[in-house]
Amino acid sequence: MFVTLGKLQPLELRDLVGQFLVDRFVVVDLLAHCLDCLIETFHTRHQLRCQSAQLFRA
């Protein structure tokens, strides 16, 4: 039980499990977004390196 507005409210297990799953999905989504940004950064750096190498060869 927990207190809200001075009243005891029952805290059900399904509420805890539901909130836990929602929080886990948010964390997984953020990690996937960070990984996507990291991959995009590496791809952009690779493209810039290739373009600068072509520029200096010409």
Biopython code that builds the backbone (N, CA, C, O; Angstrom):
import numpy as np
from Bio.PDB.StructureBuilder import StructureBuilder

atoms = [
    (1, "MET", "N", (0.833, -1.185, 0.000)),
    (1, "MET", "CA", (0.000, 0.000, 0.000)),
    (1, "MET", "C", (0.878, 1.249, 0.000)),
    (1, "MET", "O", (1.997, 1.248, 0.512)),
    (2, "PHE", "N", (0.355, 2.275, -0.569)),
    (2, "PHE", "CA", (1.060, 3.549, -0.529)),
    (2, "PHE", "C", (0.050, 4.658, -0.291)),
    (2, "PHE", "O", (-1.151, 4.459, -0.479)),
    (3, "VAL", "N", (0.523, 5.807, 0.115)),
    (3, "VAL", "CA", (-0.347, 6.907, 0.511)),
    (3, "VAL", "C", (-0.441, 7.923, -0.621)),
    (3, "VAL", "O", (0.571, 8.406, -1.129)),
    (4, "THR", "N", (-1.687, 8.240, -1.008)),
    (4, "THR", "CA", (-1.929, 9.332, -1.948)),
    (4, "THR", "C", (-3.054, 10.173, -1.388)),
    (4, "THR", "O", (-4.111, 9.649, -1.036)),
    (5, "LEU", "N", (-2.838, 11.450, -1.305)),
    (5, "LEU", "CA", (-3.838, 12.385, -0.782)),
    (5, "LEU", "C", (-4.381, 11.937, 0.576)),
    (5, "LEU", "O", (-5.572, 12.081, 0.852)),
    (6, "GLY", "N", (-3.505, 11.396, 1.416)),
    (6, "GLY", "CA", (-3.896, 11.018, 2.764)),
    (6, "GLY", "C", (-4.648, 9.709, 2.865)),
    (6, "GLY", "O", (-5.071, 9.334, 3.959)),
    (7, "LYS", "N", (-4.831, 8.995, 1.755)),
    (7, "LYS", "CA", (-5.550, 7.718, 1.788)),
    (7, "LYS", "C", (-4.596, 6.598, 1.404)),
    (7, "LYS", "O", (-3.704, 6.786, 0.578)),
    (8, "LEU", "N", (-4.787, 5.446, 2.002)),
    (8, "LEU", "CA", (-4.002, 4.274, 1.625)),
    (8, "LEU", "C", (-4.593, 3.666, 0.362)),
    (8, "LEU", "O", (-5.797, 3.420, 0.286)),
    (9, "GLN", "N", (-3.759, 3.432, -0.603)),
    (9, "GLN", "CA", (-4.194, 2.830, -1.856)),
    (9, "GLN", "C", (-3.486, 1.491, -2.031)),
    (9, "GLN", "O", (-2.277, 1.402, -1.817)),
    (10, "PRO", "N", (-4.223, 0.444, -2.420)),
    (10, "PRO", "CA", (-3.557, -0.845, -2.640)),
    (10, "PRO", "C", (-2.659, -0.771, -3.878)),
    (10, "PRO", "O", (-3.046, -0.231, -4.914)),
    (11, "LEU", "N", (-1.479, -1.314, -3.747)),
    (11, "LEU", "CA", (-0.531, -1.346, -4.853)),
    (11, "LEU", "C", (-0.517, -2.767, -5.388)),
    (11, "LEU", "O", (0.020, -3.674, -4.752)),
    (12, "GLU", "N", (-1.105, -2.954, -6.550)),
    (12, "GLU", "CA", (-1.246, -4.300, -7.083)),
    (12, "GLU", "C", (-0.002, -4.714, -7.848)),
    (12, "GLU", "O", (0.699, -3.886, -8.431)),
    (13, "LEU", "N", (0.253, -5.998, -7.832)),
    (13, "LEU", "CA", (1.427, -6.547, -8.499)),
    (13, "LEU", "C", (1.394, -6.261, -9.994)),
    (13, "LEU", "O", (2.430, -5.971, -10.592)),
    (14, "ARG", "N", (0.221, -6.340, -10.598)),
    (14, "ARG", "CA", (0.143, -6.101, -12.045)),
    (14, "ARG", "C", (0.506, -4.658, -12.389)),
    (14, "ARG", "O", (1.052, -4.396, -13.460)),
    (15, "ASP", "N", (0.202, -3.713, -11.479)),
    (15, "ASP", "CA", (0.610, -2.330, -11.706)),
    (15, "ASP", "C", (2.128, -2.205, -11.690)),
    (15, "ASP", "O", (2.714, -1.509, -12.519)),
    (16, "LEU", "N", (2.760, -2.890, -10.732)),
    (16, "LEU", "CA", (4.217, -2.858, -10.653)),
    (16, "LEU", "C", (4.851, -3.499, -11.881)),
    (16, "LEU", "O", (5.805, -2.965, -12.446)),
    (17, "VAL", "N", (4.315, -4.646, -12.292)),
    (17, "VAL", "CA", (4.852, -5.343, -13.461)),
    (17, "VAL", "C", (4.640, -4.498, -14.715)),
    (17, "VAL", "O", (5.534, -4.392, -15.555)),
    (18, "GLY", "N", (3.474, -3.907, -14.837)),
    (18, "GLY", "CA", (3.192, -3.054, -15.993)),
    (18, "GLY", "C", (4.137, -1.871, -16.070)),
    (18, "GLY", "O", (4.664, -1.561, -17.138)),
    (19, "GLN", "N", (4.354, -1.205, -14.939)),
    (19, "GLN", "CA", (5.268, -0.063, -14.922)),
    (19, "GLN", "C", (6.700, -0.500, -15.199)),
    (19, "GLN", "O", (7.445, 0.195, -15.889)),
    (20, "PHE", "N", (7.081, -1.651, -14.661)),
    (20, "PHE", "CA", (8.419, -2.186, -14.909)),
    (20, "PHE", "C", (8.627, -2.434, -16.399)),
    (20, "PHE", "O", (9.676, -2.093, -16.945)),
    (21, "LEU", "N", (7.626, -3.027, -17.063)),
    (21, "LEU", "CA", (7.744, -3.299, -18.497)),
    (21, "LEU", "C", (7.801, -2.012, -19.306)),
    (21, "LEU", "O", (8.570, -1.913, -20.262)),
    (22, "VAL", "N", (6.999, -1.037, -18.933)),
    (22, "VAL", "CA", (7.022, 0.252, -19.632)),
    (22, "VAL", "C", (8.394, 0.891, -19.489)),
    (22, "VAL", "O", (8.956, 1.390, -20.464)),
    (23, "ASP", "N", (8.935, 0.877, -18.273)),
    (23, "ASP", "CA", (10.261, 1.456, -18.045)),
    (23, "ASP", "C", (11.329, 0.720, -18.844)),
    (23, "ASP", "O", (12.235, 1.346, -19.394)),
    (24, "ARG", "N", (11.228, -0.597, -18.909)),
    (24, "ARG", "CA", (12.220, -1.371, -19.668)),
    (24, "ARG", "C", (12.138, -1.057, -21.154)),
    (24, "ARG", "O", (13.166, -0.951, -21.822)),
    (25, "PHE", "N", (10.908, -0.905, -21.685)),
    (25, "PHE", "CA", (10.764, -0.566, -23.098)),
    (25, "PHE", "C", (11.374, 0.802, -23.393)),
    (25, "PHE", "O", (11.992, 0.995, -24.440)),
    (26, "VAL", "N", (11.203, 1.745, -22.480)),
    (26, "VAL", "CA", (11.779, 3.077, -22.662)),
    (26, "VAL", "C", (13.301, 2.987, -22.687)),
    (26, "VAL", "O", (13.947, 3.610, -23.530)),
    (27, "VAL", "N", (13.876, 2.216, -21.771)),
    (27, "VAL", "CA", (15.334, 2.064, -21.721)),
    (27, "VAL", "C", (15.845, 1.402, -22.994)),
    (27, "VAL", "O", (16.840, 1.844, -23.567)),
    (28, "VAL", "N", (15.172, 0.347, -23.440)),
    (28, "VAL", "CA", (15.596, -0.347, -24.664)),
    (28, "VAL", "C", (15.483, 0.588, -25.864)),
    (28, "VAL", "O", (16.352, 0.583, -26.735)),
    (29, "ASP", "N", (14.430, 1.384, -25.915)),
    (29, "ASP", "CA", (14.255, 2.326, -27.017)),
    (29, "ASP", "C", (15.366, 3.379, -27.018)),
    (29, "ASP", "O", (15.891, 3.728, -28.076)),
    (30, "LEU", "N", (15.721, 3.882, -25.839)),
    (30, "LEU", "CA", (16.809, 4.862, -25.756)),
    (30, "LEU", "C", (18.145, 4.257, -26.168)),
    (30, "LEU", "O", (18.933, 4.899, -26.863)),
    (31, "LEU", "N", (18.399, 3.027, -25.742)),
    (31, "LEU", "CA", (19.641, 2.362, -26.133)),
    (31, "LEU", "C", (19.705, 2.149, -27.642)),
    (31, "LEU", "O", (20.754, 2.342, -28.258)),
    (32, "ALA", "N", (18.586, 1.753, -28.232)),
    (32, "ALA", "CA", (18.548, 1.561, -29.686)),
    (32, "ALA", "C", (18.791, 2.887, -30.404)),
    (32, "ALA", "O", (19.486, 2.929, -31.419)),
    (33, "HIS", "N", (18.222, 3.964, -29.877)),
    (33, "HIS", "CA", (18.424, 5.281, -30.482)),
    (33, "HIS", "C", (19.892, 5.704, -30.380)),
    (33, "HIS", "O", (20.452, 6.236, -31.339)),
    (34, "CYS", "N", (20.509, 5.471, -29.234)),
    (34, "CYS", "CA", (21.931, 5.805, -29.062)),
    (34, "CYS", "C", (22.801, 4.992, -30.012)),
    (34, "CYS", "O", (23.743, 5.520, -30.603)),
    (35, "LEU", "N", (22.488, 3.723, -30.156)),
    (35, "LEU", "CA", (23.247, 2.875, -31.072)),
    (35, "LEU", "C", (23.088, 3.361, -32.509)),
    (35, "LEU", "O", (24.055, 3.385, -33.271)),
    (36, "ASP", "N", (21.879, 3.744, -32.876)),
    (36, "ASP", "CA", (21.626, 4.268, -34.218)),
    (36, "ASP", "C", (22.423, 5.552, -34.462)),
    (36, "ASP", "O", (22.992, 5.735, -35.539)),
    (37, "CYS", "N", (22.464, 6.432, -33.473)),
    (37, "CYS", "CA", (23.243, 7.675, -33.602)),
    (37, "CYS", "C", (24.732, 7.373, -33.729)),
    (37, "CYS", "O", (25.431, 8.015, -34.514)),
    (38, "LEU", "N", (25.213, 6.416, -32.973)),
    (38, "LEU", "CA", (26.623, 6.039, -33.034)),
    (38, "LEU", "C", (26.989, 5.482, -34.411)),
    (38, "LEU", "O", (28.024, 5.836, -34.976)),
    (39, "ILE", "N", (26.143, 4.618, -34.940)),
    (39, "ILE", "CA", (26.377, 4.054, -36.273)),
    (39, "ILE", "C", (26.358, 5.157, -37.327)),
    (39, "ILE", "O", (27.196, 5.172, -38.229)),
    (40, "GLU", "N", (25.414, 6.072, -37.215)),
    (40, "GLU", "CA", (25.332, 7.184, -38.168)),
    (40, "GLU", "C", (26.583, 8.057, -38.096)),
    (40, "GLU", "O", (27.075, 8.520, -39.125)),
    (41, "THR", "N", (27.097, 8.282, -36.893)),
    (41, "THR", "CA", (28.318, 9.072, -36.734)),
    (41, "THR", "C", (29.502, 8.396, -37.404)),
    (41, "THR", "O", (30.266, 9.044, -38.120)),
    (42, "PHE", "N", (29.662, 7.091, -37.176)),
    (42, "PHE", "CA", (30.760, 6.363, -37.811)),
    (42, "PHE", "C", (30.631, 6.371, -39.329)),
    (42, "PHE", "O", (31.626, 6.507, -40.041)),
    (43, "HIS", "N", (29.408, 6.224, -39.820)),
    (43, "HIS", "CA", (29.177, 6.235, -41.265)),
    (43, "HIS", "C", (29.554, 7.595, -41.858)),
    (43, "HIS", "O", (30.201, 7.667, -42.902)),
    (44, "THR", "N", (29.147, 8.662, -41.187)),
    (44, "THR", "CA", (29.459, 10.008, -41.667)),
    (44, "THR", "C", (30.964, 10.257, -41.663)),
    (44, "THR", "O", (31.502, 10.827, -42.613)),
    (45, "ARG", "N", (31.642, 9.834, -40.604)),
    (45, "ARG", "CA", (33.100, 10.006, -40.539)),
    (45, "ARG", "C", (33.799, 9.217, -41.646)),
    (45, "ARG", "O", (34.770, 9.692, -42.235)),
    (46, "HIS", "N", (33.304, 8.020, -41.923)),
    (46, "HIS", "CA", (33.886, 7.206, -42.991)),
    (46, "HIS", "C", (33.709, 7.894, -44.346)),
    (46, "HIS", "O", (34.636, 7.940, -45.154)),
    (47, "GLN", "N", (32.513, 8.427, -44.584)),
    (47, "GLN", "CA", (32.265, 9.128, -45.846)),
    (47, "GLN", "C", (33.181, 10.341, -45.991)),
    (47, "GLN", "O", (33.717, 10.590, -47.071)),
    (48, "LEU", "N", (33.359, 11.092, -44.914)),
    (48, "LEU", "CA", (34.231, 12.267, -44.979)),
    (48, "LEU", "C", (35.675, 11.871, -45.252)),
    (48, "LEU", "O", (36.374, 12.536, -46.018)),
    (49, "ARG", "N", (36.122, 10.780, -44.620)),
    (49, "ARG", "CA", (37.488, 10.314, -44.873)),
    (49, "ARG", "C", (37.669, 9.914, -46.331)),
    (49, "ARG", "O", (38.675, 10.256, -46.952)),
    (50, "CYS", "N", (36.697, 9.189, -46.876)),
    (50, "CYS", "CA", (36.781, 8.759, -48.281)),
    (50, "CYS", "C", (36.780, 9.957, -49.221)),
    (50, "CYS", "O", (37.545, 9.991, -50.184)),
    (51, "GLN", "N", (35.928, 10.936, -48.949)),
    (51, "GLN", "CA", (35.861, 12.114, -49.808)),
    (51, "GLN", "C", (37.138, 12.941, -49.721)),
    (51, "GLN", "O", (37.607, 13.458, -50.734)),
    (52, "SER", "N", (37.703, 13.071, -48.528)),
    (52, "SER", "CA", (38.946, 13.847, -48.416)),
    (52, "SER", "C", (40.101, 13.108, -49.090)),
    (52, "SER", "O", (40.979, 13.748, -49.669)),
    (53, "ALA", "N", (40.118, 11.780, -49.026)),
    (53, "ALA", "CA", (41.162, 11.012, -49.716)),
    (53, "ALA", "C", (41.044, 11.193, -51.221)),
    (53, "ALA", "O", (42.056, 11.344, -51.906)),
    (54, "GLN", "N", (39.824, 11.182, -51.745)),
    (54, "GLN", "CA", (39.625, 11.395, -53.181)),
    (54, "GLN", "C", (40.038, 12.806, -53.576)),
    (54, "GLN", "O", (40.598, 13.008, -54.654)),
    (55, "LEU", "N", (39.771, 13.772, -52.724)),
    (55, "LEU", "CA", (40.109, 15.160, -53.014)),
    (55, "LEU", "C", (41.625, 15.341, -53.107)),
    (55, "LEU", "O", (42.115, 16.046, -53.989)),
    (56, "PHE", "N", (42.363, 14.703, -52.198)),
    (56, "PHE", "CA", (43.820, 14.849, -52.210)),
    (56, "PHE", "C", (44.476, 14.042, -53.329)),
    (56, "PHE", "O", (45.574, 14.382, -53.771)),
    (57, "ARG", "N", (43.818, 12.980, -53.790)),
    (57, "ARG", "CA", (44.366, 12.190, -54.905)),
    (57, "ARG", "C", (44.241, 12.930, -56.228)),
    (57, "ARG", "O", (45.077, 12.774, -57.118)),
    (58, "ALA", "N", (43.201, 13.728, -56.352)),
    (58, "ALA", "CA", (42.925, 14.391, -57.637)),
    (58, "ALA", "C", (43.815, 15.556, -57.925)),
    (58, "ALA", "O", (43.681, 16.192, -58.971)),
]
sb = StructureBuilder()
sb.init_structure("model")
sb.init_model(0)
sb.init_chain("A")
sb.init_seg("    ")
for serial, (resi, resn, name, xyz) in enumerate(atoms, 1):
    if name == "N":
        sb.init_residue(resn, " ", resi, " ")
    sb.init_atom(name, np.array(xyz, "f"), 0.0, 1.0, " ", f" {name:<3s}", serial, name[0])
structure = sb.get_structure()
